[in-house]
């Protein structure tokens, strides 16, 4: 089997050799061929990592059959939902994944469907909790008298009609009237006909 290794550390004061040497030794015992090693020195809280993105580009081209990483938190620390999306993307490309230190996290093993199902349920719960926290925060802000959203722009509809009659574009009118969008200017002109 052709595999890639993925290693990550957060800062350049840390060393990836511990991860990589164990991954190489494990791949050797399995008889796997390592075709590429991807290593990032970056926080795992963002998927915007150079080697991480290169890994997915190569996976899309099916340059390897399996991605082996030391542990899930070395692969991604973006939260369950985002991490699950990354793993599903690999699976969608026909590329498996395996965690060296978490033996149950193996898309090629007999518990593959169970692991993915459990991760999907956890991701769904994370989305629900995030939504609940957002709604609770908005309710607290309203109770304290704060109103969310963009501040309302007050404009003189007669001025809008005068500017439009003078041949100004919707964008130019919007800019002159406090940064209204073209669609807002068009809606206001339609809702309040000229007098």
BALOTOR-339893 format. One record per residue (C-alpha): residue number from 1; residue in one letter; chain; x negated, y negated, z negated. Coordinates in steps of 0.1 Angstrom, whole numbers. Last residue first. Layout:
<nodes>
(NUM, "A", "A", (X, Y, Z))
...
</nodes>
This chain:
<nodes>
(195, "X", "A", (440, -626, 49))
(194, "X", "A", (415, -599, 60))
(193, "X", "A", (426, -563, 52))
(192, "X", "A", (416, -549, 18))
(191, "X", "A", (413, -511, 20))
(190, "X", "A", (396, -510, 54))
(189, "X", "A", (370, -537, 46))
(188, "X", "A", (363, -521, 12))
(187, "X", "A", (358, -487, 29))
(186, "X", "A", (335, -500, 56))
(185, "X", "A", (314, -519, 29))
(184, "X", "A", (313, -487, 8))
(183, "X", "A", (302, -466, 38))
(182, "X", "A", (275, -491, 47))
(181, "X", "A", (261, -489, 12))
(180, "X", "A", (263, -519, -11))
(179, "X", "A", (230, -535, -21))
(178, "X", "A", (242, -567, -37))
(177, "X", "A", (264, -583, -11))
(176, "X", "A", (236, -594, 13))
(175, "X", "A", (224, -558, 17))
(174, "X", "A", (259, -545, 22))
(173, "X", "A", (266, -571, 48))
(172, "X", "A", (234, -563, 67))
(171, "X", "A", (242, -526, 66))
(170, "X", "A", (277, -531, 79))
(169, "X", "A", (264, -552, 107))
(168, "X", "A", (270, -590, 109))
(167, "X", "A", (291, -604, 137))
(166, "X", "A", (304, -635, 121))
(165, "X", "A", (338, -617, 115))
(164, "X", "A", (319, -591, 95))
(163, "X", "A", (304, -618, 73))
(162, "X", "A", (338, -635, 68))
(161, "X", "A", (354, -601, 60))
(160, "X", "A", (328, -592, 34))
(159, "X", "A", (331, -627, 19))
(158, "X", "A", (369, -623, 16))
(157, "X", "A", (362, -589, -2))
(156, "X", "A", (343, -608, -29))
(155, "X", "A", (320, -583, -46))
(154, "X", "A", (317, -567, -80))
(153, "X", "A", (292, -538, -81))
(152, "X", "A", (300, -512, -106))
(151, "X", "A", (271, -498, -126))
(150, "X", "A", (259, -464, -115))
(149, "X", "A", (271, -435, -135))
(148, "X", "A", (276, -430, -172))
(147, "X", "A", (296, -451, -196))
(146, "X", "A", (283, -456, -231))
(145, "X", "A", (308, -462, -259))
(144, "X", "A", (293, -438, -284))
(143, "X", "A", (320, -413, -278))
(142, "X", "A", (312, -416, -241))
(141, "X", "A", (275, -407, -248))
(140, "X", "A", (285, -378, -270))
(139, "X", "A", (308, -365, -242))
(138, "X", "A", (281, -368, -216))
(137, "X", "A", (256, -349, -239))
(136, "X", "A", (281, -322, -245))
(135, "X", "A", (288, -318, -208))
(134, "X", "A", (250, -316, -200))
(133, "X", "A", (245, -290, -228))
(132, "X", "A", (274, -269, -216))
(131, "X", "A", (260, -270, -180))
(130, "X", "A", (226, -260, -192))
(129, "X", "A", (241, -232, -213))
(128, "X", "A", (261, -219, -182))
(127, "X", "A", (230, -220, -160))
(126, "X", "A", (210, -201, -186))
(125, "X", "A", (238, -175, -189))
(124, "X", "A", (237, -170, -151))
(123, "X", "A", (199, -166, -152))
(122, "X", "A", (202, -140, -180))
(121, "X", "A", (228, -121, -160))
(120, "X", "A", (205, -122, -129))
(119, "X", "A", (175, -110, -149))
(118, "X", "A", (195, -81, -162))
(117, "X", "A", (207, -72, -127))
(116, "X", "A", (172, -74, -113))
(115, "X", "A", (158, -51, -140))
(114, "X", "A", (186, -26, -136))
(113, "X", "A", (182, -25, -98))
(112, "X", "A", (145, -18, -101))
(111, "X", "A", (146, 7, -130))
(110, "X", "A", (132, 35, -108))
(109, "X", "A", (102, 15, -99))
(108, "X", "A", (95, -6, -68))
(107, "X", "A", (108, -39, -81))
(106, "X", "A", (86, -34, -113))
(105, "X", "A", (92, -55, -144))
(104, "X", "A", (96, -26, -168))
(103, "X", "A", (58, -23, -170))
(102, "X", "A", (54, -57, -184))
(101, "X", "A", (16, -62, -186))
(100, "X", "A", (8, -55, -149))
(99, "X", "A", (40, -72, -136))
(98, "X", "A", (51, -59, -103))
(97, "X", "A", (67, -74, -72))
(96, "X", "A", (79, -59, -39))
(95, "X", "A", (79, -76, -5))
(94, "X", "A", (107, -71, 20))
(93, "X", "A", (110, -108, 26))
(92, "X", "A", (143, -108, 7))
(91, "X", "A", (125, -91, -22))
(90, "X", "A", (100, -119, -23))
(89, "X", "A", (128, -144, -23))
(88, "X", "A", (146, -125, -50))
(87, "X", "A", (115, -128, -72))
(86, "X", "A", (113, -165, -66))
(85, "X", "A", (150, -170, -73))
(84, "X", "A", (146, -150, -105))
(83, "X", "A", (119, -174, -116))
(82, "X", "A", (142, -203, -109))
(81, "X", "A", (170, -189, -129))
(80, "X", "A", (149, -176, -158))
(79, "X", "A", (130, -208, -165))
(78, "X", "A", (102, -225, -146))
(77, "X", "A", (74, -206, -163))
(76, "X", "A", (63, -187, -132))
(75, "X", "A", (38, -160, -122))
(74, "X", "A", (16, -162, -153))
(73, "X", "A", (48, -162, -174))
(72, "X", "A", (58, -130, -156))
(71, "X", "A", (27, -112, -166))
(70, "X", "A", (-6, -101, -149))
(69, "X", "A", (7, -104, -113))
(68, "X", "A", (10, -79, -85))
(67, "X", "A", (27, -89, -53))
(66, "X", "A", (37, -59, -31))
(65, "X", "A", (39, -51, 6))
(64, "X", "A", (14, -75, 21))
(63, "X", "A", (10, -97, 52))
(62, "X", "A", (48, -96, 56))
(61, "X", "A", (49, -130, 74))
(60, "X", "A", (74, -142, 48))
(59, "X", "A", (50, -128, 21))
(58, "X", "A", (22, -149, 36))
(57, "X", "A", (43, -181, 33))
(56, "X", "A", (53, -170, -2))
(55, "X", "A", (17, -166, -13))
(54, "X", "A", (7, -199, 2))
(53, "X", "A", (34, -216, -19))
(52, "X", "A", (19, -200, -51))
(51, "X", "A", (-16, -210, -39))
(50, "X", "A", (-7, -246, -36))
(49, "X", "A", (16, -249, -66))
(48, "X", "A", (50, -267, -64))
(47, "X", "A", (69, -240, -82))
(46, "X", "A", (68, -261, -113))
(45, "X", "A", (66, -251, -150))
(44, "X", "A", (37, -227, -142))
(43, "X", "A", (12, -255, -149))
(42, "X", "A", (-17, -255, -126))
(41, "X", "A", (-50, -238, -119))
(40, "X", "A", (-37, -215, -92))
(39, "X", "A", (-51, -182, -79))
(38, "X", "A", (-40, -162, -49))
(37, "X", "A", (-59, -130, -41))
(36, "X", "A", (-55, -114, -7))
(35, "X", "A", (-55, -80, 10))
(34, "X", "A", (-59, -58, -21))
(33, "X", "A", (-56, -22, -9))
(32, "X", "A", (-37, 1, -33))
(31, "X", "A", (-50, 35, -45))
(30, "X", "A", (-31, 32, -78))
(29, "X", "A", (-63, 33, -99))
(28, "X", "A", (-78, 6, -77))
(27, "X", "A", (-48, -16, -81))
(26, "X", "A", (-52, -13, -119))
(25, "X", "A", (-88, -22, -118))
(24, "X", "A", (-81, -52, -95))
(23, "X", "A", (-53, -65, -118))
(22, "X", "A", (-75, -61, -149))
(21, "X", "A", (-104, -80, -133))
(20, "X", "A", (-80, -107, -120))
(19, "X", "A", (-63, -115, -153))
(18, "X", "A", (-96, -117, -173))
(17, "X", "A", (-112, -136, -144))
(16, "X", "A", (-86, -163, -145))
(15, "X", "A", (-105, -185, -169))
(14, "X", "A", (-92, -215, -189))
(13, "X", "A", (-109, -249, -191))
(12, "X", "A", (-96, -257, -156))
(11, "X", "A", (-61, -259, -170))
(10, "X", "A", (-28, -240, -168))
(9, "X", "A", (-41, -206, -157))
(8, "X", "A", (-27, -186, -128))
(7, "X", "A", (-33, -153, -111))
(6, "X", "A", (-15, -137, -82))
(5, "X", "A", (-28, -105, -66))
(4, "X", "A", (-18, -94, -31))
(3, "X", "A", (-9, -58, -21))
(2, "X", "A", (-12, -35, 9))
(1, "X", "A", (0, 0, 0))
</nodes>
